[in-house]
Amino acid sequence: MPNHYPYNSARKKRITARLIERDGLVCCFCGELIDPLLKRNDDMALSVDHIIPMREDGNSRLENLRLAHRWCNSKDRRTRAEKLEARNRKGK
């Protein structure tokens, strides 16, 4: 798993805590709750999504980050998850 954070794990933990405080433990793609106690390799574990990807000159500022399940945030699932997100937005 590539490291998307150019800083130490203490900073990662602070940012994740701020995201949880801001957004709750809800996956930005599927809307389901995220269990923060799951191990990193679990498909439903907490992960941080970059709204504008790093490869497209995104950054790791809070405004560009949101929480997601690891599975929903994976590249091969991204298109499906984005479709679900769009459908959820239309329904609200």
N, C-alpha and C positions, 0 to 999 in steps of 0.2 A: 504494500500500500504506500503510494508516494506521500511524502510529507508536504502538505500544502501550506504549512505554517513556517515562516522563516524565523521563528523564535522558539524559546524553550517551552517545555511542557507546563510549567507553572502559568505562563501567559495563556497557553491553550486552554487550560482549566478555567482561568478567569473569564476568557471570552465565551467558552461554552456555558458557564454559569450565567453570564449576562444574557446570552441567547435564550436560555431556559426561562430566566426571569421575564424577558421581553415577550417571548412567544409561547411559553408553556411547553410541555413535552408533547407537542403535536407535530406529526410529519407534514411538511409543507406540500407534499405531493398527494398522499392518500388520505390525509386528515385523521389517521388513526393515532392513538397514543404510542409514545416511544418509552420503552423501559430502559432507564439509564443504567440499570445494574447488569444488563446483558454484556457478555464479553464481546470485544471488538470484532471477532470473526463471525458472530451470529448475524444472519441476514437482517434481523429486525433490530439490531443494535443502533444506537445513536450515531449519527454522522453529521458533519457540517457540509452543507451545500453552498457553493459559490454561485450567486445569481448570475453574475458575469464571470465566466470561467477565467482562471489564472492565465490560460493559454491565449485568451482574447483580451489581455491587459486588464483583467479584473484584479481586485485586491482583497485583502483579508480584514477590511474594516467591517464593523458591525452592520453597516447599512447594506453591505454586499453579501452577508451571510444569513443562512437560515438553517433550521434543523430538519433532518430527514432520517428515515430508516436507511440503513446501509444498502439494503436491496433496492429501495426506491431511487436511491441516489447513484446507483451503479450505471455505467455507460450503456450497457445492453438493455437496461430497464427504463432508461431515461425517457425515451419517446412515449412509452406506455404511461409512465407516471405523469408526464407533462399533459397528455391527453386527459387523464383523470383530473388533474388540477384545473384545466380549462373548463371541463364539464362541471366541476364543483363551483367554480366562480360564476358560471352562467346560472346555476341553480340558486345562488344566494341573492 
